Amino acid sequence: MFEKVLYKIVIILPYILLALSFISLILGVVKKSSKEPCKKYFILSAASIILGIIIFFIPMIIIINSMG
């Protein structure tokens, strides 16, 4: 039961965070072109990419360790 939930988290959540990072990156570019420096969108983009990588790799390590 727990492993099925873990697999769903591994599959779905990084893609959601990646989509959020692209949306915030696009918003940052749009806001930057309107002569307003909006660093919060770029920070949100970087943070969501980092969280996506962490959320993807930590459960994978746990799953690989539990198999072997």
PDB file of N, CA, C and O in Angstrom:
ATOM      1  N   MET A   1       0.829  -1.203   0.000  1.00  0.00           N
ATOM      2  CA  MET A   1       0.000   0.000   0.000  1.00  0.00           C
ATOM      3  C   MET A   1       0.870   1.263   0.000  1.00  0.00           C
ATOM      4  O   MET A   1       0.666   2.186  -0.789  1.00  0.00           O
ATOM      5  N   PHE A   2       1.841   1.268   0.908  1.00  0.00           N
ATOM      6  CA  PHE A   2       2.714   2.441   1.010  1.00  0.00           C
ATOM      7  C   PHE A   2       3.555   2.612  -0.245  1.00  0.00           C
ATOM      8  O   PHE A   2       3.825   3.734  -0.676  1.00  0.00           O
ATOM      9  N   GLU A   3       3.969   1.482  -0.834  1.00  0.00           N
ATOM     10  CA  GLU A   3       4.802   1.560  -2.034  1.00  0.00           C
ATOM     11  C   GLU A   3       4.028   2.105  -3.220  1.00  0.00           C
ATOM     12  O   GLU A   3       4.593   2.817  -4.051  1.00  0.00           O
ATOM     13  N   LYS A   4       2.729   1.778  -3.314  1.00  0.00           N
ATOM     14  CA  LYS A   4       1.919   2.305  -4.417  1.00  0.00           C
ATOM     15  C   LYS A   4       1.779   3.816  -4.312  1.00  0.00           C
ATOM     16  O   LYS A   4       1.846   4.522  -5.318  1.00  0.00           O
ATOM     17  N   VAL A   5       1.583   4.310  -3.091  1.00  0.00           N
ATOM     18  CA  VAL A   5       1.499   5.760  -2.880  1.00  0.00           C
ATOM     19  C   VAL A   5       2.830   6.410  -3.211  1.00  0.00           C
ATOM     20  O   VAL A   5       2.868   7.490  -3.801  1.00  0.00           O
ATOM     21  N   LEU A   6       3.920   5.761  -2.834  1.00  0.00           N
ATOM     22  CA  LEU A   6       5.253   6.288  -3.108  1.00  0.00           C
ATOM     23  C   LEU A   6       5.523   6.343  -4.607  1.00  0.00           C
ATOM     24  O   LEU A   6       6.113   7.303  -5.102  1.00  0.00           O
ATOM     25  N   TYR A   7       5.086   5.306  -5.331  1.00  0.00           N
ATOM     26  CA  TYR A   7       5.249   5.320  -6.785  1.00  0.00           C
ATOM     27  C   TYR A   7       4.467   6.464  -7.413  1.00  0.00           C
ATOM     28  O   TYR A   7       4.959   7.118  -8.333  1.00  0.00           O
ATOM     29  N   LYS A   8       3.248   6.714  -6.927  1.00  0.00           N
ATOM     30  CA  LYS A   8       2.442   7.806  -7.475  1.00  0.00           C
ATOM     31  C   LYS A   8       3.088   9.158  -7.190  1.00  0.00           C
ATOM     32  O   LYS A   8       3.068  10.053  -8.036  1.00  0.00           O
ATOM     33  N   ILE A   9       3.662   9.303  -5.996  1.00  0.00           N
ATOM     34  CA  ILE A   9       4.349  10.557  -5.661  1.00  0.00           C
ATOM     35  C   ILE A   9       5.555  10.746  -6.573  1.00  0.00           C
ATOM     36  O   ILE A   9       5.802  11.848  -7.064  1.00  0.00           O
ATOM     37  N   VAL A  10       6.304   9.670  -6.797  1.00  0.00           N
ATOM     38  CA  VAL A  10       7.492   9.752  -7.651  1.00  0.00           C
ATOM     39  C   VAL A  10       7.108  10.115  -9.074  1.00  0.00           C
ATOM     40  O   VAL A  10       7.815  10.878  -9.732  1.00  0.00           O
ATOM     41  N   ILE A  11       5.990   9.575  -9.556  1.00  0.00           N
ATOM     42  CA  ILE A  11       5.611   9.807 -10.947  1.00  0.00           C
ATOM     43  C   ILE A  11       4.979  11.179 -11.144  1.00  0.00           C
ATOM     44  O   ILE A  11       5.335  11.878 -12.093  1.00  0.00           O
ATOM     45  N   ILE A  12       4.055  11.586 -10.282  1.00  0.00           N
ATOM     46  CA  ILE A  12       3.228  12.767 -10.546  1.00  0.00           C
ATOM     47  C   ILE A  12       3.860  14.068 -10.057  1.00  0.00           C
ATOM     48  O   ILE A  12       3.871  15.054 -10.794  1.00  0.00           O
ATOM     49  N   LEU A  13       4.379  14.094  -8.850  1.00  0.00           N
ATOM     50  CA  LEU A  13       4.791  15.359  -8.233  1.00  0.00           C
ATOM     51  C   LEU A  13       5.931  16.076  -8.952  1.00  0.00           C
ATOM     52  O   LEU A  13       5.862  17.297  -9.087  1.00  0.00           O
ATOM     53  N   PRO A  14       6.973  15.394  -9.420  1.00  0.00           N
ATOM     54  CA  PRO A  14       8.013  16.147 -10.146  1.00  0.00           C
ATOM     55  C   PRO A  14       7.510  16.827 -11.410  1.00  0.00           C
ATOM     56  O   PRO A  14       7.981  17.906 -11.770  1.00  0.00           O
ATOM     57  N   TYR A  15       6.548  16.193 -12.087  1.00  0.00           N
ATOM     58  CA  TYR A  15       6.004  16.820 -13.292  1.00  0.00           C
ATOM     59  C   TYR A  15       5.184  18.058 -12.955  1.00  0.00           C
ATOM     60  O   TYR A  15       5.202  19.039 -13.699  1.00  0.00           O
ATOM     61  N   ILE A  16       4.466  18.016 -11.836  1.00  0.00           N
ATOM     62  CA  ILE A  16       3.718  19.199 -11.398  1.00  0.00           C
ATOM     63  C   ILE A  16       4.683  20.330 -11.073  1.00  0.00           C
ATOM     64  O   ILE A  16       4.455  21.477 -11.459  1.00  0.00           O
ATOM     65  N   LEU A  17       5.757  20.010 -10.364  1.00  0.00           N
ATOM     66  CA  LEU A  17       6.737  21.043 -10.020  1.00  0.00           C
ATOM     67  C   LEU A  17       7.468  21.557 -11.254  1.00  0.00           C
ATOM     68  O   LEU A  17       7.815  22.736 -11.324  1.00  0.00           O
ATOM     69  N   LEU A  18       7.703  20.685 -12.220  1.00  0.00           N
ATOM     70  CA  LEU A  18       8.342  21.127 -13.458  1.00  0.00           C
ATOM     71  C   LEU A  18       7.425  22.061 -14.237  1.00  0.00           C
ATOM     72  O   LEU A  18       7.878  23.059 -14.798  1.00  0.00           O
ATOM     73  N   ALA A  19       6.135  21.737 -14.272  1.00  0.00           N
ATOM     74  CA  ALA A  19       5.173  22.621 -14.934  1.00  0.00           C
ATOM     75  C   ALA A  19       5.096  23.963 -14.218  1.00  0.00           C
ATOM     76  O   ALA A  19       5.020  25.010 -14.861  1.00  0.00           O
ATOM     77  N   LEU A  20       5.117  23.934 -12.885  1.00  0.00           N
ATOM     78  CA  LEU A  20       5.106  25.174 -12.111  1.00  0.00           C
ATOM     79  C   LEU A  20       6.349  26.004 -12.396  1.00  0.00           C
ATOM     80  O   LEU A  20       6.272  27.230 -12.470  1.00  0.00           O
ATOM     81  N   SER A  21       7.490  25.347 -12.556  1.00  0.00           N
ATOM     82  CA  SER A  21       8.719  26.090 -12.832  1.00  0.00           C
ATOM     83  C   SER A  21       8.673  26.747 -14.203  1.00  0.00           C
ATOM     84  O   SER A  21       9.123  27.882 -14.360  1.00  0.00           O
ATOM     85  N   PHE A  22       8.132  26.044 -15.202  1.00  0.00           N
ATOM     86  CA  PHE A  22       8.034  26.648 -16.525  1.00  0.00           C
ATOM     87  C   PHE A  22       7.042  27.807 -16.537  1.00  0.00           C
ATOM     88  O   PHE A  22       7.285  28.823 -17.188  1.00  0.00           O
ATOM     89  N   ILE A  23       5.929  27.660 -15.823  1.00  0.00           N
ATOM     90  CA  ILE A  23       4.950  28.750 -15.753  1.00  0.00           C
ATOM     91  C   ILE A  23       5.563  29.969 -15.079  1.00  0.00           C
ATOM     92  O   ILE A  23       5.399  31.093 -15.553  1.00  0.00           O
ATOM     93  N   SER A  24       6.273  29.748 -13.969  1.00  0.00           N
ATOM     94  CA  SER A  24       6.878  30.881 -13.275  1.00  0.00           C
ATOM     95  C   SER A  24       8.016  31.490 -14.081  1.00  0.00           C
ATOM     96  O   SER A  24       8.249  32.697 -14.011  1.00  0.00           O
ATOM     97  N   LEU A  25       8.728  30.662 -14.847  1.00  0.00           N
ATOM     98  CA  LEU A  25       9.785  31.188 -15.710  1.00  0.00           C
ATOM     99  C   LEU A  25       9.195  32.046 -16.818  1.00  0.00           C
ATOM    100  O   LEU A  25       9.737  33.104 -17.138  1.00  0.00           O
ATOM    101  N   ILE A  26       8.090  31.599 -17.407  1.00  0.00           N
ATOM    102  CA  ILE A  26       7.423  32.386 -18.446  1.00  0.00           C
ATOM    103  C   ILE A  26       6.886  33.688 -17.865  1.00  0.00           C
ATOM    104  O   ILE A  26       7.012  34.743 -18.486  1.00  0.00           O
ATOM    105  N   LEU A  27       6.288  33.621 -16.677  1.00  0.00           N
ATOM    106  CA  LEU A  27       5.793  34.843 -16.032  1.00  0.00           C
ATOM    107  C   LEU A  27       6.936  35.804 -15.723  1.00  0.00           C
ATOM    108  O   LEU A  27       6.787  37.019 -15.848  1.00  0.00           O
ATOM    109  N   GLY A  28       8.082  35.248 -15.316  1.00  0.00           N
ATOM    110  CA  GLY A  28       9.236  36.098 -15.049  1.00  0.00           C
ATOM    111  C   GLY A  28       9.742  36.791 -16.292  1.00  0.00           C
ATOM    112  O   GLY A  28      10.132  37.957 -16.240  1.00  0.00           O
ATOM    113  N   VAL A  29       9.741  36.085 -17.416  1.00  0.00           N
ATOM    114  CA  VAL A  29      10.178  36.689 -18.674  1.00  0.00           C
ATOM    115  C   VAL A  29       9.183  37.756 -19.120  1.00  0.00           C
ATOM    116  O   VAL A  29       9.583  38.821 -19.592  1.00  0.00           O
ATOM    117  N   VAL A  30       7.888  37.473 -18.972  1.00  0.00           N
ATOM    118  CA  VAL A  30       6.867  38.453 -19.362  1.00  0.00           C
ATOM    119  C   VAL A  30       6.950  39.695 -18.482  1.00  0.00           C
ATOM    120  O   VAL A  30       6.872  40.817 -18.981  1.00  0.00           O
ATOM    121  N   LYS A  31       7.107  39.500 -17.186  1.00  0.00           N
ATOM    122  CA  LYS A  31       7.201  40.651 -16.281  1.00  0.00           C
ATOM    123  C   LYS A  31       8.496  41.423 -16.508  1.00  0.00           C
ATOM    124  O   LYS A  31       8.525  42.646 -16.367  1.00  0.00           O
ATOM    125  N   LYS A  32       9.570  40.712 -16.860  1.00  0.00           N
ATOM    126  CA  LYS A  32      10.839  41.396 -17.088  1.00  0.00           C
ATOM    127  C   LYS A  32      10.766  42.254 -18.343  1.00  0.00           C
ATOM    128  O   LYS A  32      11.380  43.319 -18.407  1.00  0.00           O
ATOM    129  N   SER A  33      10.013  41.795 -19.346  1.00  0.00           N
ATOM    130  CA  SER A  33       9.901  42.574 -20.571  1.00  0.00           C
ATOM    131  C   SER A  33       9.032  43.809 -20.369  1.00  0.00           C
ATOM    132  O   SER A  33       9.061  44.725 -21.190  1.00  0.00           O
ATOM    133  N   SER A  34       8.257  43.843 -19.283  1.00  0.00           N
ATOM    134  CA  SER A  34       7.444  45.024 -18.998  1.00  0.00           C
ATOM    135  C   SER A  34       8.182  46.003 -18.084  1.00  0.00           C
ATOM    136  O   SER A  34       7.555  46.809 -17.396  1.00  0.00           O
ATOM    137  N   LYS A  35       9.503  45.932 -18.080  1.00  0.00           N
ATOM    138  CA  LYS A  35      10.403  46.849 -17.360  1.00  0.00           C
ATOM    139  C   LYS A  35      10.235  46.786 -15.845  1.00  0.00           C
ATOM    140  O   LYS A  35      10.532  47.758 -15.150  1.00  0.00           O
ATOM    141  N   GLU A  36       9.766  45.667 -15.330  1.00  0.00           N
ATOM    142  CA  GLU A  36       9.696  45.467 -13.885  1.00  0.00           C
ATOM    143  C   GLU A  36      10.587  44.281 -13.531  1.00  0.00           C
ATOM    144  O   GLU A  36      10.366  43.176 -14.025  1.00  0.00           O
ATOM    145  N   PRO A  37      11.581  44.494 -12.690  1.00  0.00           N
ATOM    146  CA  PRO A  37      12.412  43.349 -12.306  1.00  0.00           C
ATOM    147  C   PRO A  37      11.664  42.443 -11.328  1.00  0.00           C
ATOM    148  O   PRO A  37      11.470  42.807 -10.168  1.00  0.00           O
ATOM    149  N   CYS A  38      11.254  41.291 -11.780  1.00  0.00           N
ATOM    150  CA  CYS A  38      10.519  40.351 -10.932  1.00  0.00           C
ATOM    151  C   CYS A  38      11.387  39.129 -10.684  1.00  0.00           C
ATOM    152  O   CYS A  38      11.344  38.153 -11.433  1.00  0.00           O
ATOM    153  N   LYS A  39      12.169  39.201  -9.629  1.00  0.00           N
ATOM    154  CA  LYS A  39      13.042  38.081  -9.305  1.00  0.00           C
ATOM    155  C   LYS A  39      12.283  36.958  -8.622  1.00  0.00           C
ATOM    156  O   LYS A  39      12.757  35.822  -8.580  1.00  0.00           O
ATOM    157  N   LYS A  40      11.093  37.267  -8.080  1.00  0.00           N
ATOM    158  CA  LYS A  40      10.369  36.231  -7.347  1.00  0.00           C
ATOM    159  C   LYS A  40       9.940  35.092  -8.264  1.00  0.00           C
ATOM    160  O   LYS A  40       9.865  33.946  -7.821  1.00  0.00           O
ATOM    161  N   TYR A  41       9.658  35.383  -9.528  1.00  0.00           N
ATOM    162  CA  TYR A  41       9.277  34.311 -10.446  1.00  0.00           C
ATOM    163  C   TYR A  41      10.466  33.420 -10.773  1.00  0.00           C
ATOM    164  O   TYR A  41      10.322  32.204 -10.893  1.00  0.00           O
ATOM    165  N   PHE A  42      11.643  34.028 -10.917  1.00  0.00           N
ATOM    166  CA  PHE A  42      12.833  33.228 -11.185  1.00  0.00           C
ATOM    167  C   PHE A  42      13.229  32.406  -9.962  1.00  0.00           C
ATOM    168  O   PHE A  42      13.679  31.268 -10.095  1.00  0.00           O
ATOM    169  N   ILE A  43      13.061  32.983  -8.766  1.00  0.00           N
ATOM    170  CA  ILE A  43      13.350  32.238  -7.540  1.00  0.00           C
ATOM    171  C   ILE A  43      12.368  31.082  -7.387  1.00  0.00           C
ATOM    172  O   ILE A  43      12.760  29.979  -7.006  1.00  0.00           O
ATOM    173  N   LEU A  44      11.088  31.331  -7.683  1.00  0.00           N
ATOM    174  CA  LEU A  44      10.080  30.270  -7.623  1.00  0.00           C
ATOM    175  C   LEU A  44      10.381  29.169  -8.631  1.00  0.00           C
ATOM    176  O   LEU A  44      10.192  27.987  -8.346  1.00  0.00           O
ATOM    177  N   SER A  45      10.849  29.561  -9.807  1.00  0.00           N
ATOM    178  CA  SER A  45      11.202  28.585 -10.836  1.00  0.00           C
ATOM    179  C   SER A  45      12.370  27.713 -10.386  1.00  0.00           C
ATOM    180  O   SER A  45      12.324  26.490 -10.516  1.00  0.00           O
ATOM    181  N   ALA A  46      13.402  28.339  -9.864  1.00  0.00           N
ATOM    182  CA  ALA A  46      14.568  27.577  -9.406  1.00  0.00           C
ATOM    183  C   ALA A  46      14.211  26.677  -8.228  1.00  0.00           C
ATOM    184  O   ALA A  46      14.662  25.534  -8.156  1.00  0.00           O
ATOM    185  N   ALA A  47      13.404  27.192  -7.309  1.00  0.00           N
ATOM    186  CA  ALA A  47      13.019  26.395  -6.144  1.00  0.00           C
ATOM    187  C   ALA A  47      12.174  25.193  -6.545  1.00  0.00           C
ATOM    188  O   ALA A  47      12.339  24.105  -5.992  1.00  0.00           O
ATOM    189  N   SER A  48      11.276  25.381  -7.496  1.00  0.00           N
ATOM    190  CA  SER A  48      10.435  24.248  -7.894  1.00  0.00           C
ATOM    191  C   SER A  48      11.228  23.208  -8.677  1.00  0.00           C
ATOM    192  O   SER A  48      10.935  22.016  -8.586  1.00  0.00           O
ATOM    193  N   ILE A  49      12.230  23.640  -9.447  1.00  0.00           N
ATOM    194  CA  ILE A  49      13.089  22.667 -10.134  1.00  0.00           C
ATOM    195  C   ILE A  49      13.896  21.863  -9.120  1.00  0.00           C
ATOM    196  O   ILE A  49      14.010  20.643  -9.243  1.00  0.00           O
ATOM    197  N   ILE A  50      14.455  22.539  -8.123  1.00  0.00           N
ATOM    198  CA  ILE A  50      15.239  21.847  -7.094  1.00  0.00           C
ATOM    199  C   ILE A  50      14.358  20.887  -6.302  1.00  0.00           C
ATOM    200  O   ILE A  50      14.761  19.757  -6.028  1.00  0.00           O
ATOM    201  N   LEU A  51      13.148  21.336  -5.931  1.00  0.00           N
ATOM    202  CA  LEU A  51      12.235  20.453  -5.204  1.00  0.00           C
ATOM    203  C   LEU A  51      11.817  19.259  -6.051  1.00  0.00           C
ATOM    204  O   LEU A  51      11.683  18.147  -5.540  1.00  0.00           O
ATOM    205  N   GLY A  52      11.612  19.487  -7.340  1.00  0.00           N
ATOM    206  CA  GLY A  52      11.269  18.380  -8.222  1.00  0.00           C
ATOM    207  C   GLY A  52      12.369  17.342  -8.291  1.00  0.00           C
ATOM    208  O   GLY A  52      12.097  16.142  -8.287  1.00  0.00           O
ATOM    209  N   ILE A  53      13.608  17.797  -8.354  1.00  0.00           N
ATOM    210  CA  ILE A  53      14.736  16.863  -8.387  1.00  0.00           C
ATOM    211  C   ILE A  53      14.835  16.097  -7.071  1.00  0.00           C
ATOM    212  O   ILE A  53      15.046  14.885  -7.066  1.00  0.00           O
ATOM    213  N   ILE A  54      14.683  16.809  -5.956  1.00  0.00           N
ATOM    214  CA  ILE A  54      14.768  16.154  -4.645  1.00  0.00           C
ATOM    215  C   ILE A  54      13.636  15.148  -4.476  1.00  0.00           C
ATOM    216  O   ILE A  54      13.864  14.021  -4.035  1.00  0.00           O
ATOM    217  N   ILE A  55      12.425  15.549  -4.825  1.00  0.00           N
ATOM    218  CA  ILE A  55      11.278  14.662  -4.648  1.00  0.00           C
ATOM    219  C   ILE A  55      11.363  13.471  -5.596  1.00  0.00           C
ATOM    220  O   ILE A  55      10.828  12.405  -5.292  1.00  0.00           O
ATOM    221  N   PHE A  56      12.020  13.632  -6.729  1.00  0.00           N
ATOM    222  CA  PHE A  56      12.160  12.510  -7.655  1.00  0.00           C
ATOM    223  C   PHE A  56      13.221  11.524  -7.184  1.00  0.00           C
ATOM    224  O   PHE A  56      13.010  10.314  -7.260  1.00  0.00           O
ATOM    225  N   PHE A  57      14.354  12.018  -6.701  1.00  0.00           N
ATOM    226  CA  PHE A  57      15.466  11.122  -6.427  1.00  0.00           C
ATOM    227  C   PHE A  57      15.416  10.464  -5.058  1.00  0.00           C
ATOM    228  O   PHE A  57      15.857   9.323  -4.924  1.00  0.00           O
ATOM    229  N   ILE A  58      14.897  11.138  -4.032  1.00  0.00           N
ATOM    230  CA  ILE A  58      14.870  10.534  -2.693  1.00  0.00           C
ATOM    231  C   ILE A  58      13.986   9.285  -2.647  1.00  0.00           C
ATOM    232  O   ILE A  58      14.433   8.258  -2.135  1.00  0.00           O
ATOM    233  N   PRO A  59      12.747   9.328  -3.161  1.00  0.00           N
ATOM    234  CA  PRO A  59      11.973   8.072  -3.158  1.00  0.00           C
ATOM    235  C   PRO A  59      12.576   6.993  -4.050  1.00  0.00           C
ATOM    236  O   PRO A  59      12.435   5.806  -3.753  1.00  0.00           O
ATOM    237  N   MET A  60      13.246   7.377  -5.136  1.00  0.00           N
ATOM    238  CA  MET A  60      13.895   6.376  -5.976  1.00  0.00           C
ATOM    239  C   MET A  60      15.002   5.662  -5.208  1.00  0.00           C
ATOM    240  O   MET A  60      15.160   4.448  -5.332  1.00  0.00           O
ATOM    241  N   ILE A  61      15.762   6.402  -4.423  1.00  0.00           N
ATOM    242  CA  ILE A  61      16.816   5.790  -3.611  1.00  0.00           C
ATOM    243  C   ILE A  61      16.204   4.857  -2.576  1.00  0.00           C
ATOM    244  O   ILE A  61      16.728   3.771  -2.330  1.00  0.00           O
ATOM    245  N   ILE A  62      15.091   5.278  -1.965  1.00  0.00           N
ATOM    246  CA  ILE A  62      14.418   4.437  -0.971  1.00  0.00           C
ATOM    247  C   ILE A  62      13.897   3.158  -1.622  1.00  0.00           C
ATOM    248  O   ILE A  62      14.026   2.073  -1.055  1.00  0.00           O
ATOM    249  N   ILE A  63      13.307   3.286  -2.814  1.00  0.00           N
ATOM    250  CA  ILE A  63      12.773   2.107  -3.504  1.00  0.00           C
ATOM    251  C   ILE A  63      13.901   1.155  -3.903  1.00  0.00           C
ATOM    252  O   ILE A  63      13.767  -0.060  -3.751  1.00  0.00           O
ATOM    253  N   ILE A  64      15.000   1.693  -4.408  1.00  0.00           N
ATOM    254  CA  ILE A  64      16.127   0.841  -4.809  1.00  0.00           C
ATOM    255  C   ILE A  64      16.732   0.141  -3.596  1.00  0.00           C
ATOM    256  O   ILE A  64      17.096  -1.032  -3.677  1.00  0.00           O
ATOM    257  N   ASN A  65      16.842   0.850  -2.471  1.00  0.00           N
ATOM    258  CA  ASN A  65      17.396   0.233  -1.267  1.00  0.00           C
ATOM    259  C   ASN A  65      16.464  -0.828  -0.694  1.00  0.00           C
ATOM    260  O   ASN A  65      16.931  -1.825  -0.142  1.00  0.00           O
ATOM    261  N   SER A  66      15.148  -0.626  -0.817  1.00  0.00           N
ATOM    262  CA  SER A  66      14.224  -1.622  -0.277  1.00  0.00           C
ATOM    263  C   SER A  66      14.175  -2.876  -1.152  1.00  0.00           C
ATOM    264  O   SER A  66      13.840  -3.956  -0.665  1.00  0.00           O
ATOM    265  N   MET A  67      14.505  -2.742  -2.428  1.00  0.00           N
ATOM    266  CA  MET A  67      14.521  -3.917  -3.307  1.00  0.00           C
ATOM    267  C   MET A  67      15.756  -4.785  -3.059  1.00  0.00           C
ATOM    268  O   MET A  67      15.676  -6.013  -3.098  1.00  0.00           O
ATOM    269  N   GLY A  68      16.881  -4.149  -2.807  1.00  0.00           N
ATOM    270  CA  GLY A  68      18.122  -4.903  -2.672  1.00  0.00           C
ATOM    271  C   GLY A  68      18.422  -5.200  -1.261  1.00  0.00           C
ATOM    272  O   GLY A  68      19.436  -5.832  -0.965  1.00  0.00           O
TER     273      GLY A  68
END
